[in-house]
Amino acid sequence: MVRAYSMSSSPEEGFYLFEKMRQKRIPTNPFACSFAIKCCMKFCSLMGGLQIHARVLRDGYQLDSQLMTTLMDLYSIFEKSFEACKLFDEIPQRDTVAWNVLISCYIRNQRTRDALCLFDNLNREESGCKPDDVTCLLVLQACAHLGALEFGEKIHRYISEHGYGSKMNLCNSLIAMYSKCGSLDMAFEVFKGMPEKDVVSWSAMISGLAMNGHGRDAIEAFGAMQRAGVLPDDQTFTGVLSACSHCGLVDEGMMFLDRMSKNFGILPNIHHYGCVVDLLGRAGLLDQAYQLITSMGVKPDSTIWRTLLGACRIHKHVTLGERVIEHLIELKAQESGDYVLLLNLYSSVGDWEKVKELREFMNEKGLQTTPGCSTIELKGVVHEFVVDDVSHPRINEIYQMLDEINKQLKIAGYVAEITSELHNLGAEEKGNALSYHSEKLAIAFGVLATPPGTTIRVAKNLRICVDCHNFAKVLSGVYNREVIIRDRLRFHRFREGRCSCNDYW
């Protein structure tokens, strides 16, 4: 019965039944404990899980590897990575499932680099087991998050060598991974080689084309999908509308939004409306975007308001930007990043009094901005940088290279975009403050550590600032390098002094 409840829509009943067993002194066993823990996971009760863990220890079941693995999964779901790791170390005989749970735990807790290391450890002979298809699926997610293309290619080889290449879910994950690492050619190779393609396959390819700036191709792929007799789902339309947004196809975007419900019976959700708001914002139609948010059939969330706030910053629409912040306050969803966008807006129009007032407000409220962090992969190793970093073993060489790059770019006409620095400093001081942003350090390391002509791939946790965007554009022309930066919002592919985003992000 406990097992049945763990797979039902009433998992709490399974936990209560397990408790009744204890109260009536009916003996339990590791299987009953395991299913009771799964009940707790399903109805999100960490306290219930902790109670069962205590009883597991009291009853002496801690040598049961399967039960310990289930407990690891519980702690993983509640982002208790320390407790999950401790349990992993205590498991007497670890199997691949235990390793997969720990990898999943690391990914959930933003320890994606550690997840890659775990794959290597599992693949060693002394681990006593080998990665399976689930391991590969998890690690591909980590590679996509980090932009770790080389490691992703290694996983692809492992999949092929171990006979997993025909699994549709792995092929779909490979398409997503290659797309998110900016390797669209490889994504298409995987897609083309699939004997059968489901809606997820087509949606992944359409989204990959969209995020890499190939909006027209994404719309053509949508047409090909329909001709192949595969019905689109809501994810497909998210990709199609995103393609319209990235390429500024306003008429096409509005047409697809209308066709969703009329032709396919799919009601637009908040993600679809968010793409259209982004599209209208890109086109400078801010009032129309605002009207869409206030009239759409779903309740606006913080993300859609932030999308419009970003557009206000681009087009310097201060009044609407302030109104958007009011909506975020109403939702009690305002974050430090929202105020940073407003700071950027005030800074771009030179309203330093407003910048000062807003900074004081942020300090009073204790709002801390998320530190910028950029990663770059070299020979399968992911290198991480923060602003003004001093931790990298080659940091002195990196700073020397960055100084040299700055000299060359200035000769080519690069000038620091001082509105990206939010303090009321002099022009020279602002330029210095912008010099050592994390993505610039990552790019400099890429130039330093790779042969001329090698593509540089960087992943950043925040939106790229205007100055770093200009820096990468000029560098791509001067150094004849393709630079691919995936920030929190979209892909930027810099070639010959131009960016695939057409300077809107």
C-alpha positions in Angstrom: 0.0 0.0 0.0 2.8 2.4 0.8 4.4 1.6 -2.6 1.0 2.2 -4.3 0.6 5.6 -2.6 4.1 6.6 -3.6 3.1 6.3 -7.2 -0.4 7.9 -6.7 -1.7 11.5 -6.6 -2.0 11.1 -2.7 1.6 10.3 -1.6 1.0 11.9 1.9 -1.4 9.0 2.6 1.5 6.6 2.1 3.6 8.5 4.7 0.6 8.4 7.2 0.2 4.7 6.6 3.9 4.1 7.3 3.5 6.1 10.5 0.5 3.9 11.5 2.6 0.8 10.9 5.2 2.2 13.4 2.5 3.1 15.9 1.0 -0.4 15.8 4.5 -1.9 16.1 4.1 -3.6 12.7 7.7 -4.5 11.6 9.0 -2.5 8.6 11.8 -3.3 6.2 14.2 -1.3 3.9 11.6 -1.6 1.0 8.8 0.0 3.1 11.2 2.7 4.2 12.3 3.4 0.7 8.7 3.8 -0.6 7.8 6.0 2.4 10.7 8.3 1.5 9.5 8.4 -2.1 6.1 9.5 -0.7 7.9 12.4 1.2 9.7 13.4 -1.9 6.5 13.5 -3.9 4.6 15.7 -1.5 7.8 17.8 -0.6 8.1 16.9 3.0 11.8 17.1 4.1 10.7 16.8 7.8 8.9 13.5 7.0 12.1 12.2 5.2 14.3 13.2 8.2 12.0 11.2 10.5 12.3 8.1 8.3 16.1 8.6 8.1 16.3 8.6 11.9 14.3 5.4 12.0 16.5 3.8 9.3 19.5 4.4 11.5 17.7 3.1 14.6 16.6 0.0 12.9 20.1 -0.7 11.4 19.1 -0.5 7.7 22.0 1.8 6.8 23.8 -1.0 5.0 21.1 -1.3 2.4 22.5 0.4 -0.7 19.2 0.9 -2.4 17.6 2.5 0.6 20.7 4.8 1.1 20.4 5.8 -2.6 16.7 6.7 -2.1 17.7 8.9 0.9 20.4 10.6 -1.3 17.7 11.4 -3.8 15.5 13.0 -1.0 18.4 15.2 0.1 19.2 16.1 -3.5 15.7 17.3 -4.2 15.8 19.5 -1.1 19.2 20.9 -2.2 21.0 19.3 0.8 24.1 18.4 -1.2 26.3 18.0 1.9 24.0 15.3 3.4 23.6 13.6 0.0 27.4 13.4 -0.4 27.8 12.1 3.1 25.4 9.3 2.4 27.1 8.5 -0.9 30.4 8.1 1.0 28.7 5.7 3.5 27.1 3.4 0.9 28.9 0.1 1.2 28.5 -1.0 -2.4 27.8 1.8 -4.8 26.1 1.1 -8.1 25.6 3.3 -11.2 22.2 4.4 -9.8 23.9 5.9 -6.7 26.4 7.7 -8.9 23.6 9.1 -11.1 21.7 10.4 -8.0 24.9 12.2 -6.8 25.5 13.7 -10.3 21.8 14.8 -10.4 22.3 16.3 -6.9 25.3 18.3 -8.1 23.4 19.6 -11.1 20.4 20.6 -9.0 22.8 22.5 -6.6 24.6 24.4 -9.4 27.8 22.2 -9.0 27.9 21.4 -12.7 31.7 21.3 -12.9 31.8 18.8 -10.1 29.2 16.7 -12.1 31.6 16.4 -15.0 34.4 15.3 -12.6 32.0 12.6 -11.2 31.5 11.2 -14.7 35.3 10.8 -15.1 35.5 9.2 -11.6 32.7 6.8 -12.5 34.3 5.9 -15.8 37.5 4.7 -14.0 38.0 1.0 -13.5 38.3 1.3 -9.7 34.7 2.6 -9.4 33.4 -0.9 -10.0 30.7 0.2 -12.4 30.2 2.2 -15.6 28.2 5.2 -16.7 24.8 4.2 -18.3 22.4 6.1 -20.6 20.9 8.0 -17.6 24.4 9.2 -16.6 25.0 10.4 -20.1 21.6 12.2 -20.1 22.5 14.0 -16.9 26.0 14.9 -17.9 24.8 16.3 -21.2 22.6 18.7 -19.2 25.7 19.8 -17.3 27.7 20.3 -20.5 24.9 22.4 -22.0 24.7 24.6 -18.8 28.5 25.2 -18.8 28.9 25.4 -22.6 31.5 22.6 -22.2 31.6 21.5 -25.9 34.7 19.3 -25.7 33.3 17.4 -22.7 30.0 17.1 -24.5 31.8 15.6 -27.5 33.4 13.1 -25.2 30.0 12.0 -23.9 28.8 11.7 -27.5 31.7 9.4 -28.3 30.9 7.3 -25.2 27.2 7.1 -26.2 28.3 5.8 -29.7 30.9 3.4 -28.4 28.5 1.8 -25.8 25.5 1.3 -28.1 23.3 4.1 -26.8 23.2 6.0 -30.1 19.8 4.9 -31.1 18.1 6.1 -27.9 15.8 9.0 -28.9 16.1 10.9 -25.5 19.9 10.9 -25.8 19.8 12.1 -29.4 17.4 14.9 -28.3 19.7 15.9 -25.4 22.7 15.9 -27.8 20.9 18.3 -30.1 20.1 20.6 -27.2 23.7 20.3 -25.8 25.3 21.1 -29.2 22.9 24.0 -29.8 23.6 25.5 -26.4 27.3 25.2 -26.9 27.0 27.1 -30.2 27.8 24.1 -32.4 24.8 24.1 -34.6 26.4 22.0 -37.4 26.9 19.1 -35.0 23.3 19.5 -33.6 22.0 19.2 -37.2 24.2 16.2 -37.8 22.7 14.4 -34.8 19.2 15.5 -35.9 19.8 14.4 -39.5 21.1 11.0 -38.4 18.0 10.1 -36.3 16.0 7.4 -38.0 12.8 8.6 -36.2 12.1 12.1 -34.9 9.5 13.0 -32.3 8.1 16.4 -31.4 10.9 16.8 -28.9 13.5 16.3 -31.6 11.9 18.8 -33.9 11.4 21.3 -31.1 15.0 21.0 -29.9 16.3 21.6 -33.5 13.9 24.6 -33.9 15.0 26.1 -30.6 18.7 25.5 -31.5 18.3 27.4 -34.7 16.4 30.2 -32.9 19.0 30.7 -30.1 21.8 30.7 -32.6 20.3 33.5 -34.6 18.9 31.5 -37.5 15.3 32.6 -37.2 14.2 32.1 -40.8 15.7 28.5 -40.8 13.8 27.8 -37.6 10.5 28.8 -39.2 11.4 26.7 -42.3 12.1 23.7 -39.9 8.6 24.3 -38.4 7.2 23.9 -41.9 9.2 20.8 -42.5 7.9 19.3 -39.2 4.3 19.8 -40.3 5.1 18.2 -43.7 6.6 15.2 -41.8 3.2 14.8 -40.0 4.6 15.6 -36.5 2.1 17.8 -34.6 3.7 20.7 -32.7 3.3 21.2 -28.9 3.7 24.2 -26.7 7.6 23.8 -26.6 7.6 23.9 -30.4 5.8 27.2 -30.4 8.2 28.6 -27.7 11.0 27.9 -30.2 9.2 29.3 -33.2 8.2 32.5 -31.3 11.8 32.8 -29.9 13.1 32.6 -33.5 10.8 35.5 -34.5 12.0 37.4 -31.5 15.7 36.9 -32.2 15.3 38.0 -35.8 12.8 40.8 -35.3 10.0 39.2 -37.3 7.1 41.1 -35.8 4.4 40.2 -38.3 5.4 36.5 -38.4 5.5 36.4 -34.6 2.0 37.8 -34.2 0.7 35.4 -36.9 2.2 32.4 -35.0 0.7 33.6 -31.7 -2.7 33.7 -33.4 -2.3 30.4 -35.2 -1.4 28.5 -32.0 -5.0 28.4 -30.7 -6.9 28.7 -34.0 -5.1 26.0 -36.0 -3.5 23.8 -33.4 -5.7 24.2 -30.3 -2.8 25.2 -28.1 -3.5 28.1 -25.7 -0.6 30.5 -25.4 1.2 30.3 -22.0 3.4 32.8 -20.2 6.5 31.7 -22.1 4.8 32.3 -25.5 3.7 35.7 -24.4 7.2 36.4 -23.1 8.7 35.7 -26.5 6.2 38.1 -28.2 6.9 40.8 -25.6 10.6 40.4 -26.3 9.8 40.6 -30.0 7.8 43.8 -29.7 10.4 45.3 -27.3 13.2 44.5 -29.9 11.2 46.4 -32.5 10.7 49.4 -30.1 7.0 48.8 -29.8 7.1 49.2 -26.0 3.6 50.5 -25.5 2.2 47.6 -27.6 4.2 45.2 -25.5 2.8 46.7 -22.3 -0.8 46.4 -23.6 -0.2 42.8 -24.5 1.0 42.0 -21.0 -2.0 43.7 -19.4 -4.5 42.1 -21.7 -3.2 38.5 -22.1 -5.2 35.5 -20.9 -2.7 34.5 -18.2 -1.5 36.4 -15.1 1.8 38.2 -15.8 4.8 36.8 -13.9 8.1 38.5 -12.9 10.0 37.2 -16.0 7.7 38.9 -18.5 7.9 42.2 -16.7 11.7 41.9 -16.6 11.7 41.2 -20.4 9.9 44.5 -20.9 12.2 46.3 -18.4 15.2 45.1 -20.5 13.6 46.6 -23.6 13.0 49.9 -21.6 16.7 50.0 -20.9 17.6 49.4 -24.6 15.2 52.2 -25.8 15.8 54.5 -22.8 12.1 54.6 -21.9 12.5 55.8 -18.3 8.8 56.3 -17.5 7.7 52.9 -18.6 10.7 51.3 -16.8 9.6 52.9 -13.5 6.1 51.6 -14.1 7.4 48.1 -14.7 9.3 48.2 -11.4 6.0 49.1 -9.7 4.4 45.9 -11.2 7.3 43.8 -9.9 6.9 45.4 -6.4 3.2 44.5 -6.5 4.2 40.8 -7.3 6.8 41.0 -4.4 9.2 39.6 -7.0 11.7 42.4 -7.4 15.3 41.3 -7.3 18.6 43.1 -7.3 18.9 42.5 -11.0 15.7 44.4 -11.7 17.2 47.5 -9.9 20.4 47.0 -11.8 18.5 47.3 -15.1 16.8 50.4 -13.8 20.2 51.7 -12.7 21.4 51.1 -16.3 18.4 53.0 -17.6 19.1 56.0 -15.4 22.8 55.8 -16.2 22.2 55.7 -20.0 20.3 59.0 -19.8 22.8 60.5 -17.4 20.4 60.9 -14.5 23.0 60.4 -11.7 20.7 61.8 -9.0 18.3 58.9 -9.6 21.3 56.4 -9.8 22.4 57.7 -6.3 18.9 57.5 -4.8 18.4 54.0 -6.2 21.8 52.8 -4.9 20.9 54.1 -1.4 17.6 52.3 -1.5 19.3 49.1 -2.5 21.8 49.4 0.3 18.9 50.1 2.8 17.1 47.0 1.7 20.2 44.9 1.7 19.8 44.0 -2.0 23.0 42.3 -3.2 23.7 41.8 -6.9 24.6 38.4 -8.2 28.4 38.3 -8.9 29.2 37.9 -12.6 30.9 34.6 -13.5 32.1 33.4 -16.9 33.4 30.0 -17.9 35.5 28.8 -20.8 36.4 25.2 -21.6 39.9 24.2 -22.7 41.0 20.6 -23.4 38.0 19.2 -21.4 38.7 21.4 -18.4 36.3 24.2 -17.5 38.0 27.4 -16.3 35.9 29.9 -14.3 36.4 33.7 -13.9 34.8 36.4 -11.8 35.4 40.2 -12.1 38.9 41.2 -11.1 39.8 37.6 -10.7 43.1 36.6 -9.1 42.5 32.9 -8.5 43.5 31.4 -11.9 47.0 29.8 -12.0 47.9 31.8 -15.2 46.2 35.0 -14.0 49.3 37.2 -14.5 49.6 36.1 -18.2 45.9 36.6 -18.6 46.0 40.2 -17.4 49.0 40.9 -19.6 47.2 39.5 -22.6 44.1 41.5 -21.8 46.2 44.7 -21.6 47.7 43.9 -25.0 44.2 43.1 -26.5 42.9 46.5 -25.2 45.8 48.3 -26.9 45.1 46.6 -30.2 41.3 47.2 -30.0 41.8 50.9 -29.2 43.9 51.2 -32.3 40.9 49.7 -34.2 38.5 52.2 -32.7 37.2 50.5 -29.6 36.1 52.9 -26.9 34.9 51.7 -23.5 31.1 52.1 -23.2 31.1 54.0 -19.9 27.3 53.9 -19.4 27.9 50.2 -18.5 29.6 51.4 -15.3 27.0 52.5 -12.8 29.0 54.9 -10.7 29.4 58.6 -11.4 33.1 58.5 -12.1 35.2 60.2 -14.7 35.5 58.7 -18.1 39.0 57.3 -17.5 38.0 55.8 -14.1 34.9 54.2 -15.7 37.0 52.7 -18.5 39.4 51.1 -15.9 36.5 49.8 -13.9 35.1 48.0 -16.9 38.4 46.5 -18.0 38.4 43.3 -16.0 34.8 42.0 -16.3 34.7 38.2 -16.1 33.9 37.6 -19.8 36.9 39.8 -20.8 39.1 37.7 -18.6 37.7 34.5 -20.2 38.2 35.8 -23.7 41.7 36.9 -22.9 42.5 33.4 -21.6 41.0 31.9 -24.8 43.3 34.1 -27.0 46.3 33.2 -24.8 45.7 29.5 -24.6 44.5 28.5 -28.1 46.0 28.7 -31.6 45.1 31.7 -33.8 41.8 31.2 -35.5 40.3 28.9 -32.9 36.7 29.7 -31.9 36.4 31.0 -28.3 33.3 29.8 -26.4 32.3 31.5 -23.2 29.2 31.0 -21.0 28.1 33.7 -18.5 25.6 33.6 -15.7 24.3 37.1 -16.2 23.4 39.3 -19.1 26.4 40.6 -21.0 27.0 44.4 -20.5 27.1 46.8 -23.5 30.9 47.4 -23.1 31.8 43.7 -23.1 29.5 43.2 -26.1 31.4 45.9 -28.0 34.7 44.5 -26.8 33.9 41.1 -28.2 32.6 42.5 -31.5 35.8 44.5 -32.2 38.0 41.6 -31.0 36.4 39.2 -33.4 37.5 41.4 -36.3 40.9 42.4 -35.1 42.0 38.9 -34.0 40.1 37.1 -36.8 38.3 34.9 -34.1 34.8 33.7 -33.9 33.7 34.4 -30.3 30.5 32.8 -29.0 29.1 34.1 -25.7 26.0 32.5 -24.2 24.7 34.8 -21.5 21.6 34.5 -19.3 19.3 35.6 -22.1 20.6 34.5 -25.5 23.5 33.5 -27.7 25.9 36.1 -29.1 28.0 34.9 -32.1 30.6 37.5 -33.0 32.2 37.3 -36.4 34.2 39.9 -38.3 33.1 42.7 -36.0 29.4 41.9 -36.0 27.1 40.0 -33.6 24.2 37.6 -34.4 21.9 39.5 -32.0 22.1 42.7 -34.1 23.0 44.6 -30.9 19.7 43.8 -29.2 19.7 41.6 -26.1 
